[in-house]
Amino acid sequence: MLNTLRKIVQEVNAAKDLKAALGIIVQRVKEAMGSQVCSVYLLDPETNRFVLMATDGLNKRSIGKVSMAPNEGLVGLVGTREEPLNLEDAAAHPRYRYFAETGEERYASFLGSPIIHHRKVMGVLVIQQKERRQFDEGEEAFLVTMSAQLAGVIAHAEATGSIRGLGRQGKGIQEAKFIGVPGSPGAAVGTAVVVLPAADLEVVPDKHVEDVAAELLLFSTALDGVRNDMRALSAKMASQLRPEERALFDVYLMMLEDAALGNEVVKVIKTGQWAQGALRQVIGEHINRFELMD
């Protein structure tokens, strides 16, 4: 289970956006736990309802359409109690609510885990099976762990503004709200600045640009700067490194050539992605391919 969990986390972290991450979660968790259904319900802050945002097993057409208030259904119960709910016969529970469009009448057992980040409920992760049975402690622990991983992904998407499709009409969230802790009384007015950690590509969001030529020039200038830094560092370390070690600098320089990573990034930029996002996407794809190798 630990190895399976690690692989799922790697795939989720490499996902290009929240929608892709949710798709990976429901598919991989369903396979890992041998269940017939895995679904993710996210709490829409505007309507205060849990909205079905991804599923593997239920009717795909119900995604974004099926929702319930915190006082409705088993999903609402998991969200309000903020703890897992493990049922052998879900339909027999007084809080069970039937949605014809999902086709869930075929499934008896239910295991739901709240998705919580910084003590705030963000949604519910659910698995279901046709036969009546109680999920064991190991299965429950696995789902709780996946919920914690998913909470971080959702919080990251909110913070970077890269969330897609969190509204029931498919409307993306256009702004994020952060609650701060006051250091002193009074009011202050200033300019907010979003700082992207320079060494963490994963936090770089997608961003559409109209001036593709400007982005290509920005990327080309950045490449020239890195090449110059590499050459200067190689010369500086010449007396301290063996020839085979210095050869690594040549390898790094080759990786930056147009025939290697450079050309792939340029292709992505030409689709309308900004240079930073294009670099993150290309590097992420390479990382994902390497991590899936034995």
C-alpha positions as a printed NumPy array, in Angstrom:
array([[  0.   ,   0.   ,   0.   ],
       [  2.843,   2.401,   0.818],
       [  4.406,   1.915,  -2.608],
       [  1.016,   2.436,  -4.265],
       [  0.454,   5.582,  -2.221],
       [  3.868,   6.933,  -3.226],
       [  3.164,   6.382,  -6.928],
       [ -0.258,   8.05 ,  -6.705],
       [  1.248,  11.065,  -4.908],
       [  3.909,  11.371,  -7.626],
       [  1.281,  11.328, -10.366],
       [ -0.907,  13.849,  -8.566],
       [  2.009,  16.231,  -8.002],
       [  2.837,  16.06 , -11.709],
       [ -0.742,  16.874, -12.784],
       [ -1.053,  20.062, -14.832],
       [ -4.112,  21.365, -12.971],
       [ -6.71 ,  20.502, -10.341],
       [ -9.044,  18.756, -12.778],
       [ -6.256,  16.412, -13.872],
       [ -5.252,  15.79 , -10.242],
       [ -8.819,  14.868,  -9.281],
       [ -9.047,  12.513, -12.259],
       [ -5.859,  10.748, -11.204],
       [ -7.036,  10.472,  -7.59 ],
       [-10.391,   8.824,  -8.372],
       [ -8.923,   6.445, -10.936],
       [ -5.891,   5.329,  -8.941],
       [ -7.687,   5.076,  -5.578],
       [-10.445,   2.988,  -7.162],
       [ -7.83 ,   0.623,  -8.634],
       [ -5.757,   0.443,  -5.439],
       [ -8.725,  -0.34 ,  -3.188],
       [-10.5  ,  -2.641,  -5.616],
       [-13.74 ,  -0.673,  -5.33 ],
       [-16.351,  -0.008,  -8.002],
       [-16.588,   3.738,  -7.346],
       [-14.333,   6.557,  -6.198],
       [-15.603,  10.137,  -6.162],
       [-14.513,  13.586,  -4.999],
       [-16.959,  16.215,  -3.744],
       [-15.592,  19.734,  -3.219],
       [-17.198,  22.392,  -1.041],
       [-18.169,  25.398,  -3.15 ],
       [-17.648,  28.42 ,  -0.844],
       [-20.132,  30.52 ,  -2.827],
       [-23.071,  28.125,  -2.434],
       [-21.853,  26.207,   0.647],
       [-22.681,  22.935,  -1.093],
       [-20.613,  19.811,  -1.732],
       [-20.368,  19.469,  -5.51 ],
       [-19.425,  16.239,  -7.301],
       [-16.255,  17.257,  -9.173],
       [-14.732,  13.915, -10.206],
       [-15.782,  10.274, -10.263],
       [-14.734,   6.9  , -11.59 ],
       [-17.732,   4.593, -11.416],
       [-20.706,   6.961, -11.292],
       [-22.302,   8.622, -14.301],
       [-19.806,  11.195, -15.641],
       [-22.688,  13.444, -16.709],
       [-23.523,  14.074, -13.064],
       [-20.163,  15.814, -12.483],
       [-20.741,  19.465, -11.591],
       [-24.509,  18.898, -11.419],
       [-25.006,  16.775,  -8.306],
       [-24.536,  18.708,  -5.076],
       [-25.745,  18.652,  -1.483],
       [-25.799,  20.988,   1.474],
       [-23.83 ,  20.136,   4.644],
       [-27.059,  18.892,   6.248],
       [-27.907,  16.634,   3.29 ],
       [-26.768,  13.126,   2.416],
       [-23.863,  11.006,   3.62 ],
       [-21.321,  13.316,   1.986],
       [-22.733,  16.248,   3.916],
       [-22.564,  14.188,   7.101],
       [-18.869,  13.376,   6.552],
       [-18.157,  17.043,   5.902],
       [-19.976,  18.347,   8.97 ],
       [-18.645,  15.66 ,  11.335],
       [-15.125,  16.123,   9.908],
       [-14.35 ,  12.438,  10.361],
       [-14.542,   9.263,   8.226],
       [-17.822,   7.406,   7.809],
       [-17.684,   3.627,   7.193],
       [-21.013,   1.952,   6.331],
       [-21.829,  -1.608,   5.341],
       [-25.277,  -0.651,   4.002],
       [-25.359,   3.01 ,   3.022],
       [-29.002,   3.002,   1.904],
       [-30.117,   1.984,   5.397],
       [-28.601,   5.098,   6.964],
       [-31.148,   7.869,   7.77 ],
       [-28.946,  10.497,   6.09 ],
       [-28.67 ,   8.55 ,   2.812],
       [-29.888,  10.553,  -0.162],
       [-30.522,   9.073,  -3.59 ],
       [-29.508,  10.83 ,  -6.828],
       [-30.934,   9.024,  -9.857],
       [-28.455,  10.621, -12.261],
       [-25.431,   9.096, -10.517],
       [-26.596,   5.479, -10.663],
       [-25.394,   4.952,  -7.084],
       [-28.355,   2.739,  -6.134],
       [-26.213,  -0.217,  -7.216],
       [-23.655,   0.338,  -4.465],
       [-24.172,  -0.761,  -0.862],
       [-20.969,  -0.139,   1.143],
       [-19.74 ,   3.419,   1.632],
       [-16.493,   4.879,   2.964],
       [-16.098,   8.656,   3.049],
       [-13.194,  10.749,   4.337],
       [-13.225,  14.544,   4.812],
       [-10.68 ,  16.584,   2.883],
       [ -9.328,  19.038,   5.461],
       [ -6.617,  21.673,   5.146],
       [ -5.652,  23.86 ,   8.123],
       [ -8.803,  22.761,   9.99 ],
       [-10.996,  23.843,   7.08 ],
       [-13.181,  21.273,   5.298],
       [-12.587,  21.487,   1.552],
       [-14.502,  18.419,   0.408],
       [-15.076,  14.683,   0.779],
       [-13.368,  11.672,  -0.826],
       [-15.67 ,   8.638,  -1.206],
       [-15.349,   4.996,  -2.288],
       [-18.293,   2.617,  -2.803],
       [-18.771,  -1.093,  -3.513],
       [-21.697,  -3.22 ,  -4.647],
       [-21.423,  -5.884,  -1.949],
       [-22.265,  -5.147,   1.667],
       [-19.114,  -5.115,   3.775],
       [-17.272,  -3.036,   6.341],
       [-14.043,  -1.493,   5.073],
       [-11.119,  -2.486,   7.291],
       [ -8.774,  -0.184,   9.227],
       [ -6.059,  -0.365,   6.576],
       [ -8.448,   0.729,   3.822],
       [ -9.774,   3.549,   5.977],
       [ -6.24 ,   4.727,   6.784],
       [ -5.353,   4.664,   3.079],
       [ -8.347,   6.833,   2.154],
       [ -7.641,   9.296,   4.985],
       [ -4.044,   9.621,   3.768],
       [ -5.194,  10.265,   0.196],
       [ -7.627,  12.895,   1.506],
       [ -4.752,  14.696,   3.226],
       [ -2.74 ,  14.635,   0.   ],
       [ -5.698,  15.943,  -1.982],
       [ -6.236,  18.747,   0.559],
       [ -2.762,  20.078,  -0.18 ],
       [ -3.378,  19.946,  -3.926],
       [ -6.655,  21.882,  -3.61 ],
       [ -5.115,  24.49 ,  -1.283],
       [ -2.196,  24.904,  -3.698],
       [ -4.583,  25.382,  -6.621],
       [ -6.519,  28.029,  -4.695],
       [ -3.349,  29.881,  -3.664],
       [ -1.913,  29.991,  -7.198],
       [ -5.214,  30.812,  -8.859],
       [ -4.937,  27.724, -11.077],
       [ -8.198,  26.14 ,  -9.92 ],
       [-10.429,  25.156, -12.814],
       [-14.149,  24.427, -12.721],
       [-15.123,  24.703,  -9.058],
       [-18.526,  26.204,  -9.793],
       [-21.629,  24.22 , -10.644],
       [-21.706,  25.97 , -14.017],
       [-18.039,  25.172, -14.618],
       [-17.012,  28.678, -13.613],
       [-13.453,  28.892, -12.345],
       [-12.525,  30.806,  -9.214],
       [-11.021,  34.125, -10.298],
       [ -9.788,  35.308,  -6.929],
       [ -8.452,  33.878,  -3.7  ],
       [ -9.095,  35.118,  -0.173],
       [ -6.503,  34.786,   2.583],
       [ -7.316,  35.451,   6.235],
       [ -4.373,  37.061,   8.016],
       [ -3.486,  37.552,  11.67 ],
       [ -3.324,  41.232,  12.701],
       [ -0.069,  42.364,  14.29 ],
       [ -1.476,  45.663,  15.577],
       [ -4.77 ,  47.607,  15.579],
       [ -5.707,  49.931,  12.742],
       [ -5.893,  49.723,   8.956],
       [ -3.249,  49.588,   6.249],
       [ -3.38 ,  49.946,   2.478],
       [ -0.732,  48.538,   0.196],
       [  0.055,  46.537,  -2.922],
       [ -0.129,  42.751,  -2.703],
       [  2.69 ,  40.842,  -4.351],
       [  2.55 ,  37.132,  -5.167],
       [  6.006,  35.649,  -4.71 ],
       [  6.777,  32.414,  -6.539],
       [  9.677,  30.562,  -4.904],
       [ 12.472,  30.599,  -7.476],
       [ 13.479,  26.988,  -6.879],
       [  9.997,  25.458,  -6.884],
       [  8.544,  24.996, -10.368],
       [  5.468,  23.227,  -8.996],
       [  3.977,  26.468,  -7.67 ],
       [  4.186,  28.252, -11.05 ],
       [  0.597,  28.58 , -12.367],
       [ -0.674,  28.456, -15.937],
       [ -1.082,  31.857, -17.587],
       [ -2.308,  32.673, -21.084],
       [ -0.438,  35.405, -22.953],
       [ -1.21 ,  37.276, -26.169],
       [  2.338,  38.486, -26.911],
       [  4.025,  35.179, -27.733],
       [  7.048,  36.912, -29.263],
       [  7.783,  38.693, -25.981],
       [  7.639,  35.391, -24.082],
       [  9.975,  33.741, -26.591],
       [ 12.429,  36.616, -26.158],
       [ 12.156,  36.357, -22.367],
       [ 12.915,  32.631, -22.513],
       [ 15.814,  33.128, -24.931],
       [ 17.321,  35.787, -22.664],
       [ 16.968,  33.493, -19.67 ],
       [ 18.702,  30.663, -21.538],
       [ 21.596,  32.945, -22.472],
       [ 21.941,  33.97 , -18.837],
       [ 22.042,  30.358, -17.64 ],
       [ 24.578,  29.409, -20.315],
       [ 26.847,  32.27 , -19.278],
       [ 26.552,  31.256, -15.623],
       [ 27.424,  27.653, -16.493],
       [ 30.487,  28.657, -18.492],
       [ 31.698,  31.028, -15.772],
       [ 31.225,  28.388, -13.067],
       [ 33.019,  25.788, -15.179],
       [ 35.999,  28.096, -15.646],
       [ 36.039,  28.974, -11.95 ],
       [ 36.057,  25.302, -10.913],
       [ 38.574,  24.23 , -13.561],
       [ 41.433,  23.807, -11.098],
       [ 39.313,  22.037,  -8.494],
       [ 37.545,  19.375, -10.535],
       [ 38.649,  16.35 , -12.527],
       [ 38.04 ,  16.451, -16.317],
       [ 35.124,  13.977, -16.056],
       [ 33.472,  16.165, -13.429],
       [ 33.917,  19.32 , -15.505],
       [ 32.267,  17.464, -18.379],
       [ 28.974,  17.701, -16.458],
       [ 28.865,  21.405, -17.259],
       [ 28.972,  20.514, -20.97 ],
       [ 26.067,  18.128, -20.409],
       [ 24.035,  20.882, -18.74 ],
       [ 24.777,  23.231, -21.635],
       [ 23.697,  20.588, -24.157],
       [ 20.402,  20.162, -22.306],
       [ 19.69 ,  23.856, -22.891],
       [ 20.217,  23.651, -26.647],
       [ 17.292,  24.117, -29.034],
       [ 17.312,  20.425, -29.942],
       [ 16.714,  19.45 , -26.295],
       [ 14.6  ,  21.107, -23.589],
       [ 14.77 ,  24.518, -25.231],
       [ 12.802,  23.458, -28.296],
       [ 10.127,  21.726, -26.203],
       [  9.595,  24.855, -24.101],
       [  9.389,  27.029, -27.225],
       [  6.653,  24.777, -28.644],
       [  4.579,  25.154, -25.478],
       [  5.067,  28.947, -25.43 ],
       [  3.751,  29.114, -29.007],
       [  0.457,  27.628, -27.783],
       [ -0.079,  30.773, -25.674],
       [  1.451,  29.644, -22.379],
       [  3.767,  32.125, -20.636],
       [  7.462,  31.222, -20.504],
       [  7.515,  30.266, -16.808],
       [  4.505,  27.991, -17.165],
       [  5.917,  26.403, -20.325],
       [  9.178,  25.572, -18.546],
       [  7.275,  24.077, -15.599],
       [  5.139,  21.963, -17.929],
       [  8.079,  20.549, -19.904],
       [ 10.205,  19.829, -16.842],
       [  7.205,  18.249, -15.094],
       [  6.598,  15.905, -18.025],
       [ 10.236,  14.786, -17.986],
       [ 10.172,  14.253, -14.215],
       [  6.967,  12.233, -14.474],
       [  8.442,   9.96 , -17.173],
       [ 11.58 ,   9.314, -15.111],
       [  9.64 ,   8.623, -11.9  ],
       [  7.455,   6.026, -13.642],
       [ 10.53 ,   4.065, -14.726],
       [ 11.622,   1.032, -12.714]])
